[in-house]
Amino acid sequence: MLYEVLKALHIISVIAWMAGLLYLPRLFVYHASTEKGSAQSETFKIMERRLLRGIMNPAMIATWIFGLALTWQGEWWHAGWWHAKFALVCGLTVVHHLYGRWRKEFAADQNLRPANFYRWWNEVPTLLMVAIVFLVVLKSF
């Protein structure tokens, strides 16, 4: 029963984290198109900060905690698919931290990147997520 509860909590955490990873760069796309110091820019700053600090950071931490607990409970440490998943989740974590750095640049009105840059980065979490889901579901190696 513990394993199933951990799995449910892990899935809930992943959904919240992925929602943020997909929404924050979309906010960056719109924010990059606004004039620095404008009311709209200031609104985006608030939205970005609240999303990252209020949803994404707690969800990422919960994802890691519940995921590692699942690994321990399921004794997955030596499974090849788990090692690949772990590497991809580390990649998602790096993306998360990049988004955090870029949010700080926007907050300081120091963004120099065009909106199109963030459009491309909006796709990175999706690609990582697809690979992770296939690894977890198929457990092929």
FINU-259707 format. One record per atom (N, C-alpha, C): atom name; x, y, z. Coordinates in Angstrom, 3 decimals, m for minus. Example, Ala and Ser with C-alpha at 12.3 -4.5 7.8 and 13.67 -1.06 7.14 Angstrom:
REM FINU-259707
<r site="N" east="13.190" north="m5.690" up="7.800"/>
<r site="CA" east="12.300" north="m4.500" up="7.800"/>
<r site="C" east="13.200" north="m3.300" up="7.800"/>
<r site="N" east="12.850" north="m2.250" up="7.080"/>
<r site="CA" east="13.670" north="m1.060" up="7.140"/>
<r site="C" east="12.900" north="0.030" up="7.870"/>
***
This chain:
REM FINU-259707
<r site="N" east="0.826" north="m1.204" up="0.000"/>
<r site="CA" east="0.000" north="0.000" up="0.000"/>
<r site="C" east="0.871" north="1.270" up="0.000"/>
<r site="N" east="1.994" north="1.242" up="0.725"/>
<r site="CA" east="2.879" north="2.403" up="0.770"/>
<r site="C" east="3.382" north="2.753" up="m0.626"/>
<r site="N" east="3.740" north="1.732" up="m1.407"/>
<r site="CA" east="4.258" north="1.968" up="m2.753"/>
<r site="C" east="3.218" north="2.697" up="m3.608"/>
<r site="N" east="1.961" north="2.278" up="m3.525"/>
<r site="CA" east="0.901" north="2.900" up="m4.323"/>
<r site="C" east="0.648" north="4.346" up="m3.897"/>
<r site="N" east="0.710" north="4.612" up="m2.595"/>
<r site="CA" east="0.532" north="5.986" up="m2.106"/>
<r site="C" east="1.686" north="6.861" up="m2.588"/>
<r site="N" east="2.905" north="6.353" up="m2.481"/>
<r site="CA" east="4.065" north="7.100" up="m2.970"/>
<r site="C" east="3.955" north="7.368" up="m4.466"/>
<r site="N" east="3.502" north="6.362" up="m5.212"/>
<r site="CA" east="3.350" north="6.535" up="m6.657"/>
<r site="C" east="2.323" north="7.623" up="m6.979"/>
<r site="N" east="1.201" north="7.618" up="m6.266"/>
<r site="CA" east="0.172" north="8.639" up="m6.488"/>
<r site="C" east="0.727" north="10.027" up="m6.174"/>
<r site="N" east="1.427" north="10.167" up="m5.059"/>
<r site="CA" east="2.006" north="11.456" up="m4.690"/>
<r site="C" east="3.079" north="11.893" up="m5.692"/>
<r site="N" east="3.843" north="10.942" up="m6.194"/>
<r site="CA" east="4.860" north="11.244" up="m7.202"/>
<r site="C" east="4.198" north="11.749" up="m8.490"/>
<r site="N" east="3.163" north="11.079" up="m8.928"/>
<r site="CA" east="2.460" north="11.479" up="m10.154"/>
<r site="C" east="1.854" north="12.873" up="m9.998"/>
<r site="N" east="1.237" north="13.150" up="m8.861"/>
<r site="CA" east="0.658" north="14.473" up="m8.605"/>
<r site="C" east="1.748" north="15.542" up="m8.654"/>
<r site="N" east="2.881" north="15.255" up="m8.030"/>
<r site="CA" east="4.004" north="16.207" up="m8.013"/>
<r site="C" east="4.544" north="16.440" up="m9.411"/>
<r site="N" east="4.674" north="15.378" up="m10.178"/>
<r site="CA" east="5.191" north="15.498" up="m11.545"/>
<r site="C" east="4.243" north="16.342" up="m12.394"/>
<r site="N" east="2.949" north="16.123" up="m12.248"/>
<r site="CA" east="1.979" north="16.901" up="m13.029"/>
<r site="C" east="2.114" north="18.390" up="m12.714"/>
<r site="N" east="2.214" north="18.727" up="m11.432"/>
<r site="CA" east="2.347" north="20.136" up="m11.045"/>
<r site="C" east="3.659" north="20.717" up="m11.564"/>
<r site="N" east="4.749" north="19.945" up="m11.445"/>
<r site="CA" east="6.055" north="20.426" up="m11.906"/>
<r site="C" east="6.052" north="20.642" up="m13.416"/>
<r site="N" east="5.524" north="19.655" up="m14.150"/>
<r site="CA" east="5.488" north="19.769" up="m15.608"/>
<r site="C" east="4.603" north="20.928" up="m16.056"/>
<r site="N" east="3.504" north="21.158" up="m15.356"/>
<r site="CA" east="2.650" north="22.298" up="m15.714"/>
<r site="C" east="3.460" north="23.595" up="m15.651"/>
<r site="N" east="4.245" north="23.741" up="m14.602"/>
<r site="CA" east="5.081" north="24.923" up="m14.468"/>
<r site="C" east="6.179" north="24.988" up="m15.509"/>
<r site="N" east="6.818" north="23.838" up="m15.776"/>
<r site="CA" east="7.895" north="23.801" up="m16.769"/>
<r site="C" east="7.391" north="24.121" up="m18.169"/>
<r site="N" east="6.127" north="23.866" up="m18.412"/>
<r site="CA" east="5.547" north="24.180" up="m19.718"/>
<r site="C" east="4.980" north="25.602" up="m19.775"/>
<r site="N" east="4.547" north="26.137" up="m18.643"/>
<r site="CA" east="3.920" north="27.462" up="m18.626"/>
<r site="C" east="4.930" north="28.597" up="m18.472"/>
<r site="N" east="5.953" north="28.414" up="m17.649"/>
<r site="CA" east="6.899" north="29.503" up="m17.391"/>
<r site="C" east="7.586" north="30.007" up="m18.665"/>
<r site="N" east="8.103" north="29.129" up="m19.533"/>
<r site="CA" east="8.714" north="29.675" up="m20.749"/>
<r site="C" east="7.695" north="30.359" up="m21.666"/>
<r site="N" east="6.434" north="29.962" up="m21.585"/>
<r site="CA" east="5.392" north="30.645" up="m22.362"/>
<r site="C" east="5.222" north="32.066" up="m21.822"/>
<r site="N" east="5.281" north="32.221" up="m20.497"/>
<r site="CA" east="5.252" north="33.571" up="m19.923"/>
<r site="C" east="6.460" north="34.375" up="m20.395"/>
<r site="N" east="7.626" north="33.719" up="m20.469"/>
<r site="CA" east="8.835" north="34.393" up="m20.955"/>
<r site="C" east="8.651" north="34.885" up="m22.391"/>
<r site="N" east="7.986" north="34.084" up="m23.215"/>
<r site="CA" east="7.734" north="34.479" up="m24.610"/>
<r site="C" east="6.977" north="35.804" up="m24.631"/>
<r site="N" east="5.910" north="35.883" up="m23.844"/>
<r site="CA" east="5.104" north="37.101" up="m23.817"/>
<r site="C" east="5.860" north="38.249" up="m23.146"/>
<r site="N" east="6.590" north="37.929" up="m22.082"/>
<r site="CA" east="7.328" north="38.952" up="m21.339"/>
<r site="C" east="8.419" north="39.574" up="m22.217"/>
<r site="N" east="9.084" north="38.752" up="m23.009"/>
<r site="CA" east="10.163" north="39.250" up="m23.878"/>
<r site="C" east="9.645" north="40.242" up="m24.907"/>
<r site="N" east="8.355" north="40.204" up="m25.174"/>
<r site="CA" east="7.758" north="41.101" up="m26.168"/>
<r site="C" east="7.224" north="42.398" up="m25.561"/>
<r site="N" east="7.343" north="42.534" up="m24.252"/>
<r site="CA" east="6.840" north="43.753" up="m23.613"/>
<r site="C" east="7.965" north="44.754" up="m23.386"/>
<r site="N" east="7.589" north="45.988" up="m23.190"/>
<r site="CA" east="8.559" north="47.044" up="m22.919"/>
<r site="C" east="8.993" north="46.967" up="m21.454"/>
<r site="N" east="10.293" north="47.036" up="m21.226"/>
<r site="CA" east="10.828" north="46.986" up="m19.865"/>
<r site="C" east="10.248" north="48.127" up="m19.040"/>
<r site="N" east="9.840" north="47.804" up="m17.822"/>
<r site="CA" east="9.291" north="48.814" up="m16.928"/>
<r site="C" east="7.811" north="49.091" up="m17.116"/>
<r site="N" east="7.209" north="48.511" up="m18.154"/>
<r site="CA" east="5.782" north="48.739" up="m18.396"/>
<r site="C" east="4.955" north="47.995" up="m17.337"/>
<r site="N" east="3.697" north="48.378" up="m17.221"/>
<r site="CA" east="2.793" north="47.713" up="m16.274"/>
<r site="C" east="2.661" north="46.233" up="m16.615"/>
<r site="N" east="2.606" north="45.929" up="m17.898"/>
<r site="CA" east="2.493" north="44.544" up="m18.334"/>
<r site="C" east="3.738" north="43.747" up="m17.945"/>
<r site="N" east="4.907" north="44.329" up="m18.106"/>
<r site="CA" east="6.153" north="43.679" up="m17.723"/>
<r site="C" east="6.172" north="43.397" up="m16.226"/>
<r site="N" east="5.715" north="44.349" up="m15.449"/>
<r site="CA" east="5.684" north="44.168" up="m13.987"/>
<r site="C" east="4.711" north="43.054" up="m13.595"/>
<r site="N" east="3.605" north="42.957" up="m14.307"/>
<r site="CA" east="2.647" north="41.877" up="m14.048"/>
<r site="C" east="3.277" north="40.522" up="m14.357"/>
<r site="N" east="3.984" north="40.425" up="m15.483"/>
<r site="CA" east="4.665" north="39.171" up="m15.821"/>
<r site="C" east="5.687" north="38.795" up="m14.751"/>
<r site="N" east="6.393" north="39.770" up="m14.216"/>
<r site="CA" east="7.379" north="39.488" up="m13.164"/>
<r site="C" east="6.722" north="38.824" up="m11.959"/>
<r site="N" east="5.572" north="39.343" up="m11.567"/>
<r site="CA" east="4.845" north="38.776" up="m10.427"/>
<r site="C" east="4.382" north="37.359" up="m10.754"/>
<r site="N" east="3.811" north="37.172" up="m11.929"/>
<r site="CA" east="3.319" north="35.848" up="m12.337"/>
<r site="C" east="4.455" north="34.827" up="m12.364"/>
<r site="N" east="5.583" north="35.215" up="m12.939"/>
<r site="CA" east="6.733" north="34.312" up="m13.064"/>
<r site="C" east="7.284" north="33.929" up="m11.690"/>
<r site="N" east="7.399" north="34.919" up="m10.801"/>
<r site="CA" east="7.922" north="34.644" up="m9.461"/>
<r site="C" east="6.988" north="33.719" up="m8.693"/>
<r site="N" east="5.712" north="33.996" up="m8.730"/>
<r site="CA" east="4.744" north="33.160" up="m7.996"/>
<r site="C" east="4.695" north="31.741" up="m8.555"/>
<r site="N" east="4.751" north="31.615" up="m9.863"/>
<r site="CA" east="4.737" north="30.285" up="m10.472"/>
<r site="C" east="5.964" north="29.492" up="m10.058"/>
<r site="N" east="7.134" north="30.100" up="m10.146"/>
<r site="CA" east="8.370" north="29.386" up="m9.820"/>
<r site="C" east="8.442" north="29.050" up="m8.337"/>
<r site="N" east="8.226" north="30.042" up="m7.501"/>
<r site="CA" east="8.390" north="29.827" up="m6.056"/>
<r site="C" east="7.219" north="29.106" up="m5.407"/>
<r site="N" east="6.020" north="29.385" up="m5.873"/>
<r site="CA" east="4.838" north="28.827" up="m5.227"/>
<r site="C" east="4.412" north="27.462" up="m5.719"/>
<r site="N" east="4.731" north="27.157" up="m6.963"/>
<r site="CA" east="4.289" north="25.879" up="m7.535"/>
<r site="C" east="5.468" north="25.024" up="m7.973"/>
<r site="N" east="6.323" north="25.575" up="m8.824"/>
<r site="CA" east="7.373" north="24.755" up="m9.441"/>
<r site="C" east="8.410" north="24.250" up="m8.437"/>
<r site="N" east="8.928" north="25.134" up="m7.582"/>
<r site="CA" east="9.954" north="24.685" up="m6.635"/>
<r site="C" east="9.421" north="23.610" up="m5.684"/>
<r site="N" east="8.255" north="23.826" up="m5.034"/>
<r site="CA" east="7.735" north="22.758" up="m4.173"/>
<r site="C" east="7.430" north="21.465" up="m4.934"/>
<r site="N" east="6.908" north="21.600" up="m6.157"/>
<r site="CA" east="6.579" north="20.408" up="m6.948"/>
<r site="C" east="7.835" north="19.643" up="m7.347"/>
<r site="N" east="8.902" north="20.365" up="m7.700"/>
<r site="CA" east="10.155" north="19.694" up="m8.047"/>
<r site="C" east="10.709" north="18.946" up="m6.837"/>
<r site="N" east="10.709" north="19.589" up="m5.695"/>
<r site="CA" east="11.219" north="18.946" up="m4.480"/>
<r site="C" east="10.388" north="17.710" up="m4.143"/>
<r site="N" east="9.072" north="17.829" up="m4.217"/>
<r site="CA" east="8.196" north="16.685" up="m3.934"/>
<r site="C" east="8.415" north="15.566" up="m4.947"/>
<r site="N" east="8.593" north="15.919" up="m6.205"/>
<r site="CA" east="8.858" north="14.911" up="m7.237"/>
<r site="C" east="10.114" north="14.118" up="m6.896"/>
<r site="N" east="11.171" north="14.817" up="m6.520"/>
<r site="CA" east="12.419" north="14.146" up="m6.167"/>
<r site="C" east="12.243" north="13.263" up="m4.928"/>
<r site="N" east="11.594" north="13.786" up="m3.902"/>
<r site="CA" east="11.418" north="13.016" up="m2.664"/>
<r site="C" east="10.603" north="11.756" up="m2.924"/>
<r site="N" east="9.445" north="11.910" up="m3.554"/>
<r site="CA" east="8.582" north="10.754" up="m3.799"/>
<r site="C" east="9.195" north="9.804" up="m4.824"/>
<r site="N" east="9.900" north="10.334" up="m5.804"/>
<r site="CA" east="10.557" north="9.477" up="m6.789"/>
<r site="C" east="11.651" north="8.631" up="m6.175"/>
<r site="N" east="12.470" north="9.238" up="m5.328"/>
<r site="CA" east="13.532" north="8.467" up="m4.654"/>
<r site="C" east="12.941" north="7.467" up="m3.658"/>
<r site="N" east="11.851" north="7.853" up="m3.008"/>
<r site="CA" east="11.180" north="6.914" up="m2.099"/>
<r site="C" east="10.619" north="5.719" up="m2.876"/>
<r site="N" east="10.060" north="5.973" up="m4.050"/>
<r site="CA" east="9.566" north="4.884" up="m4.909"/>
<r site="C" east="10.704" north="3.962" up="m5.334"/>
<r site="N" east="11.816" north="4.563" up="m5.676"/>
<r site="CA" east="12.983" north="3.771" up="m6.083"/>
<r site="C" east="13.439" north="2.872" up="m4.953"/>
<r site="N" east="13.447" north="3.419" up="m3.761"/>
<r site="CA" east="13.830" north="2.642" up="m2.584"/>
<r site="C" east="12.824" north="1.528" up="m2.321"/>
<r site="N" east="11.533" north="1.860" up="m2.344"/>
<r site="CA" east="10.489" north="0.869" up="m2.091"/>
<r site="C" east="10.456" north="m0.225" up="m3.161"/>
<r site="N" east="10.643" north="0.173" up="m4.414"/>
<r site="CA" east="10.583" north="m0.789" up="m5.510"/>
<r site="C" east="11.901" north="m1.477" up="m5.806"/>
<r site="N" east="12.942" north="m1.042" up="m5.095"/>
<r site="CA" east="14.289" north="m1.584" up="m5.295"/>
<r site="C" east="14.709" north="m1.489" up="m6.771"/>
<r site="N" east="14.539" north="m0.291" up="m7.327"/>
<r site="CA" east="14.849" north="m0.051" up="m8.729"/>
<r site="C" east="16.280" north="0.407" up="m8.962"/>
<r site="N" east="17.097" north="0.568" up="m7.926"/>
<r site="CA" east="18.429" north="1.169" up="m8.030"/>
<r site="C" east="19.290" north="0.583" up="m9.146"/>
<r site="N" east="19.139" north="m0.689" up="m9.429"/>
<r site="CA" east="20.023" north="m1.359" up="m10.393"/>
<r site="C" east="19.399" north="m1.536" up="m11.775"/>
<r site="N" east="18.176" north="m1.076" up="m11.955"/>
<r site="CA" east="17.494" north="m1.224" up="m13.241"/>
<r site="C" east="18.047" north="m0.205" up="m14.247"/>
<r site="N" east="18.359" north="m0.690" up="m15.435"/>
<r site="CA" east="18.902" north="0.186" up="m16.474"/>
<r site="C" east="17.960" north="1.309" up="m16.858"/>
<r site="N" east="16.668" north="0.997" up="m16.981"/>
<r site="CA" east="15.699" north="2.031" up="m17.345"/>
<r site="C" east="15.669" north="3.125" up="m16.289"/>
<r site="N" east="15.851" north="2.736" up="m15.011"/>
<r site="CA" east="15.824" north="3.730" up="m13.940"/>
<r site="C" east="17.018" north="4.687" up="m14.056"/>
<r site="N" east="18.169" north="4.163" up="m14.428"/>
<r site="CA" east="19.350" north="5.020" up="m14.597"/>
<r site="C" east="19.118" north="6.040" up="m15.720"/>
<r site="N" east="18.495" north="5.580" up="m16.802"/>
<r site="CA" east="18.186" north="6.492" up="m17.905"/>
<r site="C" east="17.161" north="7.537" up="m17.460"/>
<r site="N" east="16.136" north="7.094" up="m16.728"/>
<r site="CA" east="15.130" north="8.027" up="m16.222"/>
<r site="C" east="15.773" north="9.036" up="m15.284"/>
<r site="N" east="16.631" north="8.575" up="m14.410"/>
<r site="CA" east="17.307" north="9.449" up="m13.460"/>
<r site="C" east="18.090" north="10.539" up="m14.199"/>
<r site="N" east="18.786" north="10.147" up="m15.257"/>
<r site="CA" east="19.554" north="11.122" up="m16.040"/>
<r site="C" east="18.626" north="12.154" up="m16.681"/>
<r site="N" east="17.496" north="11.708" up="m17.206"/>
<r site="CA" east="16.550" north="12.635" up="m17.835"/>
<r site="C" east="15.900" north="13.562" up="m16.808"/>
<r site="N" east="15.606" north="13.039" up="m15.617"/>
<r site="CA" east="15.045" north="13.885" up="m14.559"/>
<r site="C" east="16.087" north="14.912" up="m14.107"/>
<r site="N" east="17.343" north="14.517" up="m14.084"/>
<r site="CA" east="18.412" north="15.493" up="m13.804"/>
<r site="C" east="18.395" north="16.581" up="m14.882"/>
<r site="N" east="18.152" north="16.189" up="m16.133"/>
<r site="CA" east="18.030" north="17.164" up="m17.218"/>
<r site="C" east="16.867" north="18.116" up="m16.991"/>
<r site="N" east="15.718" north="17.591" up="m16.551"/>
<r site="CA" east="14.572" north="18.460" up="m16.233"/>
<r site="C" east="14.925" north="19.436" up="m15.111"/>
<r site="N" east="15.697" north="18.951" up="m14.147"/>
<r site="CA" east="16.100" north="19.798" up="m13.027"/>
<r site="C" east="17.024" north="20.918" up="m13.498"/>
<r site="N" east="17.919" north="20.599" up="m14.430"/>
<r site="CA" east="18.785" north="21.640" up="m15.007"/>
<r site="C" east="17.937" north="22.680" up="m15.740"/>
<r site="N" east="16.967" north="22.226" up="m16.516"/>
<r site="CA" east="16.064" north="23.144" up="m17.223"/>
<r site="C" east="15.334" north="24.039" up="m16.213"/>
<r site="N" east="14.854" north="23.430" up="m15.134"/>
<r site="CA" east="14.167" north="24.176" up="m14.077"/>
<r site="C" east="15.062" north="25.310" up="m13.560"/>
<r site="N" east="16.312" north="24.992" up="m13.302"/>
<r site="CA" east="17.234" north="25.994" up="m12.769"/>
<r site="C" east="17.596" north="27.058" up="m13.818"/>
<r site="N" east="17.668" north="26.660" up="m15.080"/>
<r site="CA" east="17.861" north="27.658" up="m16.144"/>
<r site="C" east="16.688" north="28.635" up="m16.170"/>
<r site="N" east="15.476" north="28.103" up="m16.074"/>
<r site="CA" east="14.290" north="28.949" up="m16.046"/>
<r site="C" east="14.348" north="29.904" up="m14.851"/>
<r site="N" east="14.824" north="29.405" up="m13.720"/>
<r site="CA" east="14.959" north="30.252" up="m12.541"/>
<r site="C" east="15.947" north="31.385" up="m12.772"/>
<r site="N" east="17.047" north="31.091" up="m13.431"/>
<r site="CA" east="18.045" north="32.123" up="m13.748"/>
<r site="C" east="17.444" north="33.161" up="m14.698"/>
<r site="N" east="16.728" north="32.667" up="m15.723"/>
<r site="CA" east="16.133" north="33.595" up="m16.686"/>
<r site="C" east="15.051" north="34.451" up="m16.032"/>
<r site="N" east="14.316" north="33.879" up="m15.078"/>
<r site="CA" east="13.305" north="34.657" up="m14.362"/>
<r site="C" east="13.961" north="35.817" up="m13.625"/>
<r site="N" east="15.112" north="35.551" up="m13.023"/>
<r site="CA" east="15.840" north="36.621" up="m12.317"/>
<r site="C" east="16.300" north="37.711" up="m13.281"/>
<r site="N" east="16.691" north="37.312" up="m14.486"/>
<r site="CA" east="17.080" north="38.315" up="m15.486"/>
<r site="C" east="15.888" north="39.195" up="m15.860"/>
<r site="N" east="14.734" north="38.581" up="m16.050"/>
<r site="CA" east="13.532" north="39.364" up="m16.345"/>
<r site="C" east="13.198" north="40.282" up="m15.171"/>
<r site="N" east="13.315" north="39.768" up="m13.952"/>
<r site="CA" east="12.990" north="40.561" up="m12.756"/>
<r site="C" east="13.880" north="41.795" up="m12.649"/>
<r site="N" east="15.120" north="41.674" up="m13.123"/>
<r site="CA" east="16.065" north="42.798" up="m13.077"/>
<r site="C" east="16.055" north="43.611" up="m14.375"/>
<r site="N" east="15.095" north="43.337" up="m15.258"/>
<r site="CA" east="15.012" north="44.000" up="m16.568"/>
<r site="C" east="16.300" north="43.838" up="m17.365"/>
<r site="N" east="16.895" north="42.631" up="m17.296"/>
<r site="CA" east="18.152" north="42.373" up="m17.992"/>
<r site="C" east="18.034" north="41.284" up="m19.054"/>
<r site="N" east="16.820" north="40.951" up="m19.445"/>
<r site="CA" east="16.663" north="39.948" up="m20.497"/>
<r site="C" east="17.141" north="40.507" up="m21.835"/>
<r site="N" east="17.984" north="39.750" up="m22.518"/>
<r site="CA" east="18.482" north="40.161" up="m23.836"/>
<r site="C" east="18.047" north="39.192" up="m24.937"/>
<r site="N" east="17.291" north="38.163" up="m24.568"/>
<r site="CA" east="16.912" north="37.135" up="m25.537"/>
<r site="C" east="15.560" north="37.461" up="m26.174"/>
<r site="N" east="15.401" north="37.084" up="m27.446"/>
<r site="CA" east="14.110" north="37.318" up="m28.117"/>
<r site="C" east="13.075" north="36.281" up="m27.695"/>
<r site="N" east="11.834" north="36.579" up="m27.964"/>
<r site="CA" east="10.731" north="35.673" up="m27.624"/>
<r site="C" east="10.916" north="34.305" up="m28.264"/>
<r site="N" east="11.453" north="34.253" up="m29.471"/>
<r site="CA" east="11.625" north="32.982" up="m30.174"/>
<r site="C" east="12.561" north="32.023" up="m29.431"/>
<r site="N" east="13.544" north="32.568" up="m28.743"/>
<r site="CA" east="14.446" north="31.746" up="m27.932"/>
<r site="C" east="13.643" north="30.949" up="m26.905"/>
<r site="N" east="12.714" north="31.589" up="m26.234"/>
<r site="CA" east="11.908" north="30.929" up="m25.209"/>
<r site="C" east="10.886" north="29.978" up="m25.816"/>
<r site="N" east="10.453" north="30.256" up="m27.042"/>
<r site="CA" east="9.556" north="29.304" up="m27.728"/>
<r site="C" east="10.247" north="27.956" up="m27.908"/>
<r site="N" east="11.509" north="27.980" up="m28.289"/>
<r site="CA" east="12.249" north="26.724" up="m28.453"/>
<r site="C" east="12.436" north="26.023" up="m27.114"/>
<r site="N" east="12.778" north="26.786" up="m26.088"/>
<r site="CA" east="12.991" north="26.186" up="m24.774"/>
<r site="C" east="11.698" north="25.654" up="m24.171"/>
<r site="N" east="10.570" north="26.127" up="m24.652"/>
<r site="CA" east="9.285" north="25.616" up="m24.193"/>
<r site="C" east="9.116" north="24.136" up="m24.562"/>
<r site="N" east="9.807" north="23.672" up="m25.593"/>
<r site="CA" east="9.669" north="22.296" up="m26.064"/>
<r site="C" east="10.575" north="21.305" up="m25.334"/>
<r site="N" east="11.638" north="21.782" up="m24.714"/>
<r site="CA" east="12.612" north="20.889" up="m24.077"/>
<r site="C" east="11.986" north="20.010" up="m22.987"/>
<r site="N" east="11.207" north="20.577" up="m22.044"/>
<r site="CA" east="10.608" north="19.709" up="m21.028"/>
<r site="C" east="9.673" north="18.654" up="m21.617"/>
<r site="N" east="8.983" north="19.008" up="m22.694"/>
<r site="CA" east="8.071" north="18.043" up="m23.331"/>
<r site="C" east="8.846" north="16.844" up="m23.861"/>
<r site="N" east="9.952" north="17.093" up="m24.534"/>
<r site="CA" east="10.759" north="15.992" up="m25.074"/>
<r site="C" east="11.310" north="15.105" up="m23.963"/>
<r site="N" east="11.794" north="15.723" up="m22.899"/>
<r site="CA" east="12.301" north="14.945" up="m21.770"/>
<r site="C" east="11.184" north="14.134" up="m21.115"/>
<r site="N" east="10.018" north="14.752" up="m20.955"/>
<r site="CA" east="8.882" north="14.065" up="m20.351"/>
<r site="C" east="8.455" north="12.845" up="m21.167"/>
<r site="N" east="8.388" north="12.988" up="m22.472"/>
<r site="CA" east="7.990" north="11.869" up="m23.336"/>
<r site="C" east="8.952" north="10.694" up="m23.152"/>
<r site="N" east="10.238" north="10.979" up="m23.164"/>
<r site="CA" east="11.233" north="9.918" up="m22.974"/>
<r site="C" east="11.086" north="9.272" up="m21.607"/>
<r site="N" east="10.862" north="10.062" up="m20.566"/>
<r site="CA" east="10.713" north="9.530" up="m19.212"/>
<r site="C" east="9.490" north="8.629" up="m19.125"/>
<r site="N" east="8.374" north="9.067" up="m19.670"/>
<r site="CA" east="7.148" north="8.258" up="m19.600"/>
<r site="C" east="7.348" north="6.921" up="m20.299"/>
<r site="N" east="7.963" north="6.917" up="m21.476"/>
<r site="CA" east="8.202" north="5.649" up="m22.164"/>
<r site="C" east="9.122" north="4.741" up="m21.360"/>
<r site="N" east="10.145" north="5.294" up="m20.743"/>
<r site="CA" east="11.043" north="4.485" up="m19.918"/>
<r site="C" east="10.299" north="3.846" up="m18.748"/>
<r site="N" east="9.461" north="4.621" up="m18.071"/>
<r site="CA" east="8.759" north="4.130" up="m16.894"/>
<r site="C" east="7.711" north="3.094" up="m17.273"/>
<r site="N" east="6.982" north="3.338" up="m18.332"/>
<r site="CA" east="5.918" north="2.429" up="m18.726"/>
<r site="C" east="6.467" north="1.129" up="m19.317"/>
<r site="N" east="7.475" north="1.230" up="m20.178"/>
<r site="CA" east="7.984" north="0.038" up="m20.858"/>
<r site="C" east="9.013" north="m0.738" up="m20.043"/>
<r site="N" east="9.774" north="m0.020" up="m19.208"/>
<r site="CA" east="10.836" north="m0.663" up="m18.406"/>
<r site="C" east="11.578" north="m1.706" up="m19.258"/>
<r site="N" east="12.004" north="m1.286" up="m20.431"/>
<r site="CA" east="12.527" north="m2.215" up="m21.431"/>
<r site="C" east="13.931" north="m2.723" up="m21.184"/>
<r site="N" east="14.660" north="m2.136" up="m20.279"/>
<r site="CA" east="16.016" north="m2.643" up="m20.008"/>
<r site="C" east="16.399" north="m2.379" up="m18.569"/>
***
